[in-house]
Amino acid sequence: MIVQEKNEEILDGYNGYENLRTHLNTMPVGFPSTESGIEIKILKHLFTPEEARIALALKFLGEPVKNIHNRLKKSGFSLEDVENKLDEMYFKGLIFRVTDKLMAINYYSSAPFIIGMYEFQLNDLTPEFFKDSEQYLHETYVRHEYNKTGIPQLRVIPVDQVVGHDQKIATYDDVKQLIDNIGEPIAVMDCICRKGAKLVGDPCKKTDLDEACLTFRRGAESFIEKGLAREITKEEAFKILEKAKEDGLVLQPGNALRPISICICCGCCCGVLGSQKMLPKVSQLFATNFRAEVDSNSCLGCGTCESRCNLEAVHVKNDIARVDKETCIGCGVCVTKCSSGAMTLVKKEKEIIPPKNTMELYTKIMEKKVDLSQIKAICD
């Protein structure tokens, strides 16, 4: 059961952005503090003081405006004021909104920083906000929040046709089957990480593929509604995936059997990959069912695999490529351009089956966070 220690009434002793940071940190994917205070600067980029006060009334699970207004009565907001503000905040990319089309009711909830508020700033991205976000990811967020429970929000699946026919591959690890059964609409948007890197004068070194992030079903509807993405066909999605394969990019769908998104990432721009590869034993931080392996008798030592690897897990030594098993995430990028066929993907002994859907994923993360906090309380 998801636990949120939040009073039903917003307290009068409002302390602005620090209160909002504390509140957001109670969510399944939280918003931890830093020594530098960069997270408060990010919140000031995003929220006005009035929006911050309203955001304090939101929970992880979506609620109709009437419930949210009940927690804001002492703040003097009318029901209409709250609804108008929530809709504005939704279009600014600060919160989630899901519409029950049958009942014509909107449900509003808090959005995490990633995947959520950060990506929603695509059309309003500035060099300053991008730099601040990058600092936050590297300083605290990835290490102390994204990795906190050992249940990542994203997983890694192989690029198309790099797993041998003799190895059984599950539907959730097969990108073509995933797209075929994902549901519609399908939408594509610019990669915010590559867009930001270009803004600060450090363009991507791997690809010129800007429109690379795929999203599906309600996620696609939301991004399209906000003007952040455009609807595409399955055939167009497959063409994007083929370009990603050619350029050596990593496929990272949401960590669920039926994800709402697929990020197509490079090691030079992606905030998650870039932060993770600075840590030891990187492979343990990713939900992946494969790893690369080299046939030393067939390897030509050409170095193509080394230059294509986004995690710097492959190195050529004495004219033979060698894979660091503690760094390899099993994306298959090294396999696609191996002219000798020496590089292959092999399935790990223990298979990781992703949660059923995104809600189950966040529920598992929250349950693990509660368990960890209880253990910490006992130890303290």
Secondary structure, DSSP 8 states (H G I E B T S, - for coil): -------SS--S---THHHHHHHHTTSSS-----SS-HHHHHHHHH--HHHHHHHTT--SS-B-HHHHHHTTGGGT--HHHHHHHHHHHHHTTSEEEEEETTTTEEEEEE--IIIIITGGGGGG--HHHHHHHHHHIIIIIIIIIITSSS--SBB-B--TT-B-TTS---GGG-HHHHHHTS-S-EEEEE-HHHHHHHHTT---SS----EEEEEEHHHHHHHHHTTS-EEE-HHHHHHHHHHHHHHT-EEEEBSSSS-SEEEEE-TTT-HHHHHHTTSSSGGGGSB-SEEEEE-TTT-----HHHHH-SSS-EEEETTEEEE-TTT-----TTTTT-TTS-EEEEE-SS-----SSHHHHHHHHHHHHHHHHHHHHHH-
